[in-house]
Structures are given as structure tokens and as C-alpha cells.
């Protein structure tokens, strides 16, 4: 299965369904199942997006995480914690259904709410990756990430049966999917 590493909080925003468009500077011809990996590092500037600012001004990042019941980073005098945002783990699987070159946000052909616009870089010339059928993994699966699209080999127990079945149908056809179903139900 292909995987994509995202820095937090963007990885969790995908997992909770608040972010359906991932913007990238590069395109891909790949379409199909995609694992979302939360990067091992969580830069201070990214943590700052998730906490209330001066005067408790909130950001779309903070609001989206709170609405989904996710405790984001907490700032104290010395540092900013990671909260409930997992690091170095596959936290969701989805389907990459399309990649569109951005000429303008309005020309993407899908509605962009103010939050979705805040969660990406929709500069003309970049690419919007349309993600669908997002399924969060509970618990997240530890994995080492990489740049670009990379191959992740999950064990059958790591993913819900539907995801494994869909991936195998995409990669190996119905026989591979049937074999996994039989192995999963064998005593």
C-alpha cells in the first residue's frame, strides 16, 4: 500500500475528515488506497497553529481538532506539548481519487470551505490531492515514514478487513482478496 507522511496537525486533520484536499508541490499518477502517516517530528511552528493565540484567539486548526474531540498541543511556559496527536504512526487510510493542478481554488471543481482553504496552500501551480473514504486507525500503527509516496506493508491485523480487501482487489485482483478473507476466517 502506498503511504504519505504528513506533519501534524495536517495528518490528524485528514484522519478526522476535516481536510479532504492535501496540497503538494508535486503530482502523481497513482490513484488508489493511501495510508496517512503522521511524521515523527512536530515542529514548534506547527504546534503553534493548534493552540489559542494571544487573547485566546482561536485558529481553524484548534477549532477543527476540538470539534472532533482531539486534544491538541498545550502551551505552558517552557514548551508546547503534542497533546493527543500521534507521531511516527499510520493514523488513517483513505483513497486518493484524483490529483488536480491548481489554477485557482475556485477552479478545482469542489467546494472549499474556509477551513479547508486554511489547511492547504492553494497557490496556482501546486496540486490538490483529493482524498476520499478516510478511515482512522485505532490504535494507530507505528511506522517509519519517508518523503514522497512510499510503500507501507501492513500486517493483515493492522487494518480493518474492508481496507485490506479493497487494497488487494486493487493490487492483486479478486483471488488475492478471497485468499485474505479465507485466512481471516480460518480457525
Residue frames as a rotation matrix with the C-alpha (Angstrom) as fourth column:
UNK 1
0.591 0.807 0.000 0.00
0.807 -0.591 0.000 0.00
0.000 0.000 -1.000 0.00
UNK 2
-0.220 -0.614 0.758 1.27
0.513 -0.733 -0.446 3.49
0.830 0.291 0.476 -0.78
UNK 3
0.365 0.268 -0.892 1.70
0.915 -0.281 0.290 5.89
-0.173 -0.922 -0.348 2.13
UNK 4
0.125 -0.279 0.952 2.18
0.340 -0.890 -0.305 9.62
0.932 0.362 -0.016 2.52
UNK 5
-0.260 -0.300 -0.918 3.84
0.966 -0.072 -0.250 11.24
0.009 -0.951 0.309 5.53
UNK 6
0.276 0.396 0.876 2.25
0.295 -0.902 0.314 14.46
0.915 0.172 -0.366 6.76
UNK 7
-0.861 -0.501 0.084 3.36
0.131 -0.380 -0.916 16.74
0.491 -0.778 0.393 9.55
UNK 8
-0.078 0.813 -0.576 0.93
0.997 0.056 -0.056 17.19
-0.013 -0.579 -0.815 12.42
UNK 9
-0.450 0.790 0.416 -1.68
-0.298 0.306 -0.904 18.69
-0.841 -0.531 0.098 12.65
UNK 10
-0.240 0.386 -0.891 -2.37
-0.969 -0.145 0.199 18.06
-0.052 0.911 0.409 8.94
UNK 11
-0.850 -0.090 -0.519 -2.22
-0.185 0.974 0.133 14.26
0.493 0.209 -0.845 9.36
UNK 12
-0.788 0.587 -0.184 -4.86
0.443 0.334 -0.832 14.32
-0.428 -0.737 -0.523 12.09
UNK 13
-0.354 0.684 -0.638 -6.99
-0.579 -0.696 -0.425 16.79
-0.735 0.219 0.642 10.13
UNK 14
-0.493 0.157 -0.856 -7.11
-0.743 0.436 0.508 14.21
0.453 0.886 -0.098 7.31
UNK 15
-0.915 0.056 -0.400 -7.88
0.192 0.932 -0.308 11.40
0.356 -0.358 -0.863 9.77
UNK 16
-0.638 0.706 -0.308 -10.83
0.332 -0.109 -0.937 13.24
-0.695 -0.700 -0.164 11.33
UNK 17
-0.088 0.625 0.776 -12.25
0.989 0.145 -0.005 14.22
-0.116 0.767 -0.631 7.93
UNK 18
0.498 0.256 -0.828 -11.65
0.331 -0.939 -0.091 17.96
-0.801 -0.229 -0.553 8.33
UNK 19
-0.093 -0.630 -0.771 -9.16
-0.705 -0.505 0.498 18.03
-0.703 0.590 -0.397 5.43
UNK 20
0.618 0.390 0.683 -10.12
0.175 0.778 -0.603 16.34
-0.766 0.492 0.413 2.15
UNK 21
0.908 -0.368 0.199 -7.62
0.131 -0.204 -0.970 18.10
0.398 0.907 -0.137 -0.09
UNK 22
0.471 -0.853 -0.227 -3.90
0.473 0.028 0.880 17.65
-0.744 -0.522 0.416 0.51
UNK 23
0.977 -0.147 -0.155 -1.90
-0.214 -0.629 -0.748 20.27
0.013 0.764 -0.646 -1.36
UNK 24
0.404 -0.874 0.270 1.53
0.547 0.468 0.694 19.38
-0.733 -0.133 0.667 -2.71
UNK 25
0.152 -0.455 -0.878 4.17
-0.615 -0.739 0.276 20.95
-0.774 0.498 -0.392 -4.93
UNK 26
-0.822 -0.484 -0.300 4.32
-0.548 0.532 0.645 17.73
-0.153 0.695 -0.703 -6.97
UNK 27
0.246 0.931 -0.270 1.87
-0.969 0.240 -0.053 15.46
0.015 0.275 0.961 -8.74
UNK 28
-0.694 -0.392 0.604 1.48
-0.381 0.912 0.154 11.71
-0.611 -0.124 -0.782 -9.03
UNK 29
-0.469 0.540 -0.699 -0.22
-0.707 0.246 0.663 9.34
0.530 0.805 0.266 -11.44
UNK 30
-0.926 0.080 -0.369 -1.04
0.253 0.856 -0.451 6.99
0.280 -0.511 -0.813 -8.55
UNK 31
-0.180 0.907 0.380 -4.71
-0.859 -0.333 0.388 6.54
0.479 -0.257 0.840 -7.60
UNK 32
0.130 0.297 -0.946 -5.94
0.112 0.944 0.312 4.11
0.985 -0.146 0.089 -5.00
UNK 33
0.828 0.223 -0.514 -5.53
0.492 0.151 0.858 3.19
0.269 -0.963 0.015 -1.33
UNK 34
-0.019 -0.810 0.586 -3.29
0.020 -0.586 -0.810 5.53
1.000 -0.004 0.027 0.63
UNK 35
0.335 0.019 -0.942 -2.08
0.914 0.237 0.329 5.30
0.230 -0.971 0.062 4.22
UNK 36
0.581 -0.117 0.806 -1.69
-0.134 -0.990 -0.047 8.59
0.803 -0.081 -0.591 6.10
UNK 37
0.177 -0.664 -0.727 1.44
0.887 0.427 -0.174 8.63
0.426 -0.614 0.665 8.24
UNK 38
0.990 0.069 0.120 2.00
0.001 -0.870 0.494 11.24
0.139 -0.489 -0.861 10.96
UNK 39
0.300 -0.951 0.079 5.60
-0.094 -0.111 -0.989 12.40
0.949 0.290 -0.122 10.85
UNK 40
0.162 -0.363 -0.918 7.88
0.868 0.494 -0.042 11.63
0.469 -0.790 0.395 13.78
UNK 41
-0.809 -0.492 -0.322 8.62
0.584 -0.733 -0.349 15.31
-0.065 -0.471 0.880 14.34
UNK 42
0.402 0.912 0.083 6.16
0.898 -0.411 0.159 18.07
0.179 0.011 -0.984 15.23
UNK 43
-0.498 -0.729 0.470 7.80
0.641 -0.674 -0.367 21.46
0.585 0.119 0.803 14.61
UNK 44
-0.633 0.190 -0.750 7.17
0.604 -0.484 -0.633 24.23
-0.483 -0.854 0.192 17.12
UNK 45
-0.869 0.316 -0.381 5.68
-0.447 -0.831 0.332 26.48
-0.212 0.459 0.863 14.42
UNK 46
-0.542 0.698 -0.468 3.13
-0.118 0.488 0.865 23.74
0.832 0.524 -0.182 13.56
UNK 47
-0.472 0.347 -0.810 2.25
0.858 0.390 -0.333 23.24
0.200 -0.853 -0.482 17.23
UNK 48
-0.862 0.061 -0.503 1.62
0.159 -0.910 -0.384 26.95
-0.481 -0.411 0.775 17.47
UNK 49
-0.776 0.610 -0.161 -1.17
-0.390 -0.264 0.882 26.65
0.495 0.748 0.443 14.88
UNK 50
-0.261 0.667 -0.698 -3.12
0.336 0.740 0.582 24.38
0.905 -0.082 -0.417 17.22
UNK 51
-0.377 0.093 -0.922 -3.20
0.923 -0.052 -0.382 26.45
-0.084 -0.994 -0.066 20.39
UNK 52
0.747 0.661 0.065 -5.13
0.663 -0.748 -0.012 29.62
0.040 0.052 -0.998 21.15
UNK 53
-0.137 -0.810 0.570 -3.13
0.679 -0.495 -0.542 32.73
0.721 0.313 0.618 20.43
UNK 54
-0.963 -0.245 -0.115 -2.85
0.255 -0.684 -0.684 35.98
0.089 -0.688 0.721 22.37
UNK 55
-0.612 0.786 0.087 -6.13
-0.770 -0.566 -0.295 36.94
-0.182 -0.247 0.952 23.97
UNK 56
-0.446 0.369 0.816 -7.25
-0.007 0.910 -0.415 33.32
-0.895 -0.191 -0.403 23.38
UNK 57
0.132 0.405 -0.905 -7.84
-0.929 -0.267 -0.255 33.96
-0.345 0.874 0.341 19.68
UNK 58
0.199 0.015 0.980 -8.61
-0.027 1.000 -0.010 30.59
-0.980 -0.025 0.199 18.13
UNK 59
-0.587 -0.427 -0.688 -7.46
-0.723 -0.106 0.683 29.21
-0.364 0.898 -0.246 14.81
UNK 60
0.370 0.717 -0.591 -9.26
-0.890 0.455 -0.005 26.90
0.266 0.528 0.806 12.34
UNK 61
-0.328 -0.572 -0.752 -6.75
-0.258 0.820 -0.511 24.19
0.909 0.027 -0.417 13.33
UNK 62
-0.965 -0.019 0.261 -7.63
-0.262 0.078 -0.962 24.48
-0.003 -0.997 -0.081 17.02
UNK 63
-0.215 0.975 0.059 -11.38
-0.899 -0.174 -0.402 24.60
-0.381 -0.139 0.914 16.28
UNK 64
0.265 0.308 -0.914 -11.33
-0.754 0.657 0.003 21.54
0.601 0.688 0.407 13.97
UNK 65
-0.630 -0.551 -0.548 -9.33
-0.073 0.744 -0.664 19.44
0.773 -0.378 -0.509 16.44
UNK 66
-0.892 0.328 0.312 -11.59
-0.372 -0.140 -0.918 20.44
-0.258 -0.934 0.247 19.35
UNK 67
-0.006 0.956 -0.294 -14.76
-0.996 -0.033 -0.085 19.77
-0.091 0.292 0.952 17.35
UNK 68
0.239 0.022 -0.971 -13.53
-0.445 0.891 -0.089 16.21
0.863 0.454 0.223 16.74
UNK 69
0.970 0.179 0.163 -12.69
-0.217 0.338 0.916 15.72
0.108 -0.924 0.367 20.42
UNK 70
0.417 -0.899 -0.134 -8.93
0.729 0.419 -0.542 15.74
0.543 0.128 0.830 19.83
UNK 71
0.860 -0.241 -0.450 -6.85
0.207 -0.641 0.739 17.44
-0.467 -0.728 -0.502 22.49
UNK 72
0.729 -0.598 0.333 -4.24
0.255 -0.213 -0.943 19.39
0.635 0.773 -0.003 20.60
UNK 73
-0.292 -0.939 -0.180 -0.97
0.638 -0.051 -0.769 20.78
0.713 -0.339 0.614 21.89
UNK 74
0.845 0.440 -0.304 -0.97
0.510 -0.492 0.705 22.59
0.161 -0.751 -0.641 25.21
UNK 75
0.081 -0.821 0.566 1.38
0.219 -0.539 -0.813 25.52
0.972 0.190 0.136 25.72
UNK 76
0.779 0.030 -0.626 2.96
0.622 -0.166 0.765 26.12
-0.081 -0.986 -0.148 29.08
UNK 77
0.824 -0.432 -0.366 5.79
-0.312 -0.886 0.342 28.46
-0.472 -0.167 -0.866 29.99
UNK 78
-0.079 -0.982 0.170 8.57
-0.411 0.187 0.892 26.19
-0.908 0.000 -0.419 28.78
UNK 79
-0.956 -0.292 0.005 7.28
-0.136 0.460 0.877 24.23
-0.258 0.838 -0.480 25.83
UNK 80
-0.053 0.939 -0.339 4.30
-0.990 -0.093 -0.104 23.16
-0.129 0.330 0.935 23.77
UNK 81
-0.368 -0.065 0.927 3.20
-0.294 0.954 -0.050 19.51
-0.882 -0.291 -0.371 24.19
UNK 82
-0.973 0.048 -0.226 1.98
-0.201 0.305 0.931 17.24
0.113 0.951 -0.287 21.40
UNK 83
-0.192 0.956 0.221 -1.42
-0.945 -0.119 -0.306 16.65
-0.266 -0.268 0.926 23.02
UNK 84
0.256 0.410 0.875 -3.29
-0.191 0.909 -0.370 13.66
-0.947 -0.072 0.311 21.57
UNK 85
0.743 -0.006 -0.669 -1.68
-0.667 -0.095 -0.739 13.99
-0.059 0.995 -0.075 18.14
UNK 86
0.746 -0.458 0.483 0.23
0.257 0.867 0.427 10.77
-0.614 -0.195 0.765 17.38
UNK 87
0.418 -0.717 -0.558 3.73
-0.871 -0.490 -0.023 10.93
-0.257 0.496 -0.830 15.93
UNK 88
-0.602 -0.779 -0.175 5.58
-0.791 0.552 0.263 8.33
-0.108 0.297 -0.949 13.83
UNK 89
-0.596 0.482 0.642 2.44
0.138 0.849 -0.510 6.27
-0.791 -0.216 -0.573 13.15
UNK 90
-0.841 0.525 0.128 -0.01
0.158 0.012 0.987 5.40
0.517 0.851 -0.093 10.40
UNK 91
-0.860 0.504 -0.076 -3.16
-0.083 -0.286 -0.955 7.08
-0.503 -0.815 0.287 11.68
UNK 92
0.232 0.963 -0.141 -5.62
-0.408 -0.035 -0.912 6.62
-0.883 0.269 0.384 8.79
UNK 93
-0.748 -0.311 0.587 -6.15
0.432 0.443 0.785 5.02
-0.505 0.841 -0.197 5.43
UNK 94
0.141 0.770 -0.623 -8.04
-0.290 -0.570 -0.769 6.59
-0.947 0.289 0.143 2.57
UNK 95
0.232 -0.044 0.972 -8.36
0.867 0.462 -0.186 6.53
-0.441 0.886 0.146 -1.18
UNK 96
-0.511 -0.407 -0.757 -6.54
-0.098 -0.847 0.522 9.00
-0.854 0.341 0.393 -3.40
UNK 97
0.229 0.760 0.608 -9.17
0.593 0.387 -0.706 9.59
-0.772 0.522 -0.362 -6.08
UNK 98
0.721 -0.001 0.693 -7.77
0.625 -0.433 -0.650 12.49
0.301 0.902 -0.311 -8.09
UNK 99
-0.167 -0.757 -0.632 -4.93
0.701 -0.542 0.464 14.99
-0.693 -0.366 0.621 -8.37
UNK 100
0.661 0.471 0.584 -5.70
0.743 -0.519 -0.423 18.38
0.104 0.714 -0.693 -9.89
UNK 101
-0.547 -0.812 0.206 -3.35
0.794 -0.581 -0.182 21.20
0.267 0.064 0.962 -10.83
UNK 102
0.180 0.580 -0.794 -4.38
0.772 -0.584 -0.252 24.36
-0.610 -0.568 -0.553 -9.01
UNK 103
-0.393 -0.200 0.898 -5.08
0.734 -0.657 0.175 27.29
0.554 0.727 0.405 -11.32
UNK 104
-0.533 0.273 0.801 -7.30
-0.608 -0.781 -0.139 28.93
0.588 -0.561 0.583 -8.72
UNK 105
-0.921 0.197 0.337 -9.10
-0.170 0.575 -0.800 27.48
-0.351 -0.794 -0.496 -5.70
UNK 106
-0.042 0.986 -0.161 -12.46
-0.648 -0.150 -0.746 28.08
-0.760 0.074 0.646 -7.37
UNK 107
0.142 0.050 -0.989 -11.43
-0.967 0.222 -0.128 26.07
0.213 0.974 0.080 -10.47
UNK 108
-0.796 -0.521 0.308 -10.83
-0.586 0.789 -0.182 22.85
-0.148 -0.326 -0.934 -8.51
UNK 109
-0.389 0.723 -0.570 -14.43
-0.425 0.408 0.808 21.75
0.817 0.557 0.148 -9.07
UNK 110
-0.026 0.417 -0.909 -15.14
0.768 0.590 0.249 21.01
0.640 -0.691 -0.335 -5.41
UNK 111
0.737 0.392 0.550 -16.35
0.032 -0.834 0.551 23.36
0.675 -0.389 -0.627 -2.71
UNK 112
-0.381 -0.870 -0.313 -13.64
0.590 0.032 -0.807 24.83
0.712 -0.492 0.501 -0.48
UNK 113
0.780 0.590 -0.209 -14.87
0.517 -0.420 0.746 25.97
0.353 -0.690 -0.632 2.89
UNK 114
0.679 -0.528 0.510 -12.86
-0.553 -0.825 -0.118 28.49
0.483 -0.202 -0.852 4.87
UNK 115
0.576 -0.482 0.660 -11.29
-0.500 0.430 0.752 25.75
-0.646 -0.763 0.007 6.99
UNK 116
0.668 -0.324 0.670 -10.23
0.605 0.761 -0.234 23.62
-0.434 0.561 0.704 4.01
UNK 117
0.752 -0.391 0.531 -8.69
0.210 -0.621 -0.755 26.71
0.625 0.679 -0.386 2.46
UNK 118
0.636 -0.506 0.583 -6.80
-0.763 -0.529 0.373 27.44
0.119 -0.681 -0.722 5.71
UNK 119
0.621 -0.343 0.705 -5.45
-0.223 0.785 0.578 23.86
-0.752 -0.516 0.411 5.87
UNK 120
0.407 -0.466 0.786 -3.70
0.816 0.572 -0.083 23.94
-0.411 0.675 0.613 2.48
UNK 121
-0.343 -0.555 -0.758 -1.55
-0.065 -0.791 0.609 26.02
-0.937 0.258 0.235 0.16
UNK 122
0.382 0.656 0.651 -3.72
0.648 0.312 -0.695 26.67
-0.659 0.687 -0.306 -2.87
UNK 123
-0.047 -0.520 -0.853 -1.15
-0.402 -0.772 0.493 28.75
-0.914 0.366 -0.173 -4.74
UNK 124
0.872 0.358 -0.335 -1.59
-0.430 0.228 -0.874 28.39
-0.236 0.905 0.353 -8.53
UNK 125
0.161 -0.808 -0.566 0.82
-0.785 0.243 -0.570 25.80
0.598 0.536 -0.596 -9.95
UNK 126
-0.697 -0.324 0.640 0.58
-0.673 0.602 -0.429 23.47
-0.246 -0.730 -0.638 -6.95
UNK 127
-0.569 0.467 -0.677 -1.50
-0.201 0.719 0.665 20.25
0.797 0.514 -0.315 -6.87
UNK 128
-0.197 0.613 0.765 -4.59
-0.975 -0.041 -0.218 19.32
-0.102 -0.789 0.606 -4.87
UNK 129
-0.878 -0.088 -0.471 -4.85
-0.138 0.988 0.073 15.63
0.459 0.130 -0.879 -3.96
UNK 130
-0.027 0.959 0.283 -8.48
-0.885 -0.155 0.439 14.65
0.465 -0.239 0.853 -3.42
UNK 131
-0.951 -0.303 -0.062 -8.83
-0.217 0.797 -0.564 12.13
0.220 -0.523 -0.823 -0.57
UNK 132
0.037 0.999 -0.016 -11.97
-0.842 0.040 0.538 10.06
0.538 -0.007 0.843 -0.01
UNK 133
0.688 0.368 -0.625 -13.18
-0.058 0.887 0.458 7.16
0.723 -0.279 0.632 2.15
UNK 134
-0.311 -0.832 0.459 -10.99
-0.560 -0.230 -0.796 8.17
0.768 -0.505 -0.394 5.09
UNK 135
0.740 0.451 -0.498 -10.86
0.107 0.652 0.750 5.58
0.664 -0.609 0.435 7.87
UNK 136
0.240 -0.670 0.703 -8.99
-0.903 -0.419 -0.091 6.47
0.355 -0.613 -0.706 11.08
UNK 137
0.043 -0.301 -0.953 -6.94
0.109 0.949 -0.295 3.64
0.993 -0.091 0.074 12.59
UNK 138
0.196 0.052 0.979 -7.50
-0.922 -0.330 0.202 2.94
0.334 -0.942 -0.016 16.26
UNK 139
0.547 -0.568 -0.615 -4.95
0.172 -0.643 0.747 2.26
-0.819 -0.514 -0.254 17.51
UNK 140
0.729 -0.403 -0.554 -2.51
-0.684 -0.454 -0.570 3.95
-0.022 0.795 -0.607 15.14
UNK 141
0.899 -0.418 0.128 0.21
0.427 0.903 -0.051 1.66
-0.094 0.101 0.990 13.74
UNK 142
0.407 -0.822 -0.398 3.87
-0.228 -0.514 0.827 2.59
-0.884 -0.246 -0.397 14.38
UNK 143
0.684 -0.238 0.689 5.80
0.717 0.394 -0.575 3.02
-0.134 0.888 0.440 11.12
UNK 144
-0.284 -0.820 -0.496 8.88
0.422 -0.572 0.703 4.76
-0.861 -0.010 0.509 9.79
UNK 145
0.741 0.649 -0.173 7.93
0.193 -0.452 -0.871 7.41
-0.644 0.612 -0.460 7.28
UNK 146
-0.388 -0.814 0.433 9.67
0.771 -0.029 0.636 8.76
-0.505 0.580 0.639 4.20
UNK 147
-0.414 0.217 -0.884 9.42
-0.389 -0.920 -0.044 11.64
-0.823 0.326 0.466 1.79
UNK 148
-0.642 0.251 -0.724 7.18
-0.736 0.063 0.674 11.32
0.215 0.966 0.144 -1.27
UNK 149
0.623 0.781 -0.047 4.92
-0.760 0.618 0.199 8.33
0.185 -0.088 0.979 -1.77
UNK 150
-0.559 -0.827 0.056 6.41
-0.808 0.529 -0.259 5.25
0.184 -0.190 -0.964 -0.14
UNK 151
-0.049 0.504 -0.862 5.47
-0.234 0.834 0.500 1.60
0.971 0.226 0.077 0.22
UNK 152
-0.394 0.037 0.918 3.96
-0.917 0.048 -0.396 0.54
-0.058 -0.998 0.015 3.54
UNK 153
-0.429 0.197 -0.882 3.46
-0.218 0.925 0.312 -3.17
0.877 0.326 -0.354 4.15
UNK 154
-0.177 0.432 0.884 0.82
-0.979 -0.172 -0.111 -3.53
0.104 -0.885 0.453 6.85
UNK 155
-0.998 0.007 0.057 0.12
-0.006 0.977 -0.214 -6.84
-0.057 -0.214 -0.975 8.51
UNK 156
-0.471 0.882 0.000 -3.47
0.303 0.162 0.939 -8.01
0.828 0.442 -0.344 8.00
UNK 157
0.043 0.498 -0.866 -4.23
0.990 0.098 0.105 -7.35
0.137 -0.862 -0.489 11.67
UNK 158
-0.753 -0.447 -0.484 -3.15
0.539 -0.840 -0.062 -3.70
-0.378 -0.307 0.873 11.34
UNK 159
-0.895 0.402 -0.194 -6.05
-0.442 -0.744 0.501 -2.68
0.057 0.534 0.843 9.11
UNK 160
-0.063 0.947 0.316 -9.82
-0.569 0.226 -0.791 -3.15
-0.820 -0.230 0.524 9.04
UNK 161
-0.276 -0.032 0.961 -10.78
0.428 0.891 0.153 -6.07
-0.861 0.453 -0.232 6.78
UNK 162
0.759 0.630 0.163 -12.57
0.439 -0.311 -0.843 -3.78
-0.481 0.711 -0.513 4.29
UNK 163
0.624 -0.594 -0.508 -9.38
-0.655 -0.752 0.074 -1.78
-0.426 0.287 -0.858 3.71
UNK 164
-0.402 -0.787 0.467 -7.25
-0.382 0.609 0.696 -4.88
-0.832 0.101 -0.546 3.23
UNK 165
0.056 0.528 0.848 -9.84
0.618 0.648 -0.444 -6.33
-0.784 0.549 -0.290 0.85
UNK 166
0.922 0.339 -0.188 -10.05
0.098 -0.673 -0.734 -3.14
-0.376 0.658 -0.653 -1.24
UNK 167
0.266 -0.910 -0.319 -6.27
-0.789 -0.396 0.470 -2.83
-0.554 0.126 -0.823 -1.40
UNK 168
-0.480 -0.477 0.736 -5.83
-0.067 0.857 0.511 -6.42
-0.875 0.196 -0.443 -2.54
UNK 169
0.461 0.677 0.573 -8.52
0.624 0.212 -0.752 -6.10
-0.631 0.705 -0.325 -5.17
UNK 170
0.869 -0.185 -0.460 -6.70
-0.376 -0.850 -0.368 -3.01
-0.322 0.493 -0.808 -6.48
UNK 171
0.044 -0.995 -0.089 -3.31
-0.919 -0.075 0.388 -4.75
-0.393 0.064 -0.917 -6.42
UNK 172
-0.828 -0.512 0.227 -3.89
-0.439 0.845 0.305 -8.45
-0.348 0.153 -0.925 -6.91
UNK 173
-0.547 0.687 -0.479 -7.44
-0.495 0.196 0.846 -8.92
0.675 0.700 0.233 -8.08
UNK 174
0.378 0.870 0.315 -10.36
-0.812 0.148 0.565 -10.87
0.445 -0.469 0.762 -6.58
UNK 175
0.512 -0.219 -0.831 -8.30
0.236 0.966 -0.109 -14.03
0.826 -0.140 0.546 -5.96
UNK 176
-0.620 -0.785 -0.003 -5.97
0.269 -0.209 -0.940 -12.18
0.737 -0.584 0.341 -3.58
UNK 177
-0.447 0.535 0.717 -8.95
-0.794 -0.606 -0.043 -10.64
0.412 -0.588 0.696 -1.77
UNK 178
0.613 0.701 -0.363 -10.65
-0.491 0.699 0.520 -14.05
0.618 -0.141 0.773 -1.46
UNK 179
0.070 -0.686 -0.724 -7.44
0.431 0.675 -0.599 -15.60
0.900 -0.270 0.343 -0.06
UNK 180
-0.826 -0.382 0.415 -7.22
-0.150 -0.562 -0.814 -12.91
0.544 -0.734 0.407 2.65
UNK 181
0.015 0.916 0.401 -10.90
-0.915 -0.149 0.374 -13.38
0.403 -0.373 0.836 3.56
UNK 182
0.647 0.217 -0.731 -10.36
-0.094 0.974 0.207 -17.12
0.757 -0.065 0.650 3.88
UNK 183
-0.356 -0.854 -0.379 -7.23
0.429 0.211 -0.878 -16.66
0.830 -0.475 0.291 6.01
UNK 184
-0.706 0.107 0.700 -9.07
-0.523 -0.746 -0.413 -14.22
0.478 -0.657 0.583 8.28
UNK 185
0.260 0.920 0.294 -11.96
-0.935 0.165 0.313 -16.64
0.240 -0.356 0.903 8.89
UNK 186
0.126 -0.287 -0.950 -9.87
-0.095 0.949 -0.299 -19.82
0.988 0.128 0.092 9.23
UNK 187
0.952 0.305 -0.034 -9.88
-0.012 0.146 0.989 -21.36
0.306 -0.941 0.142 12.72
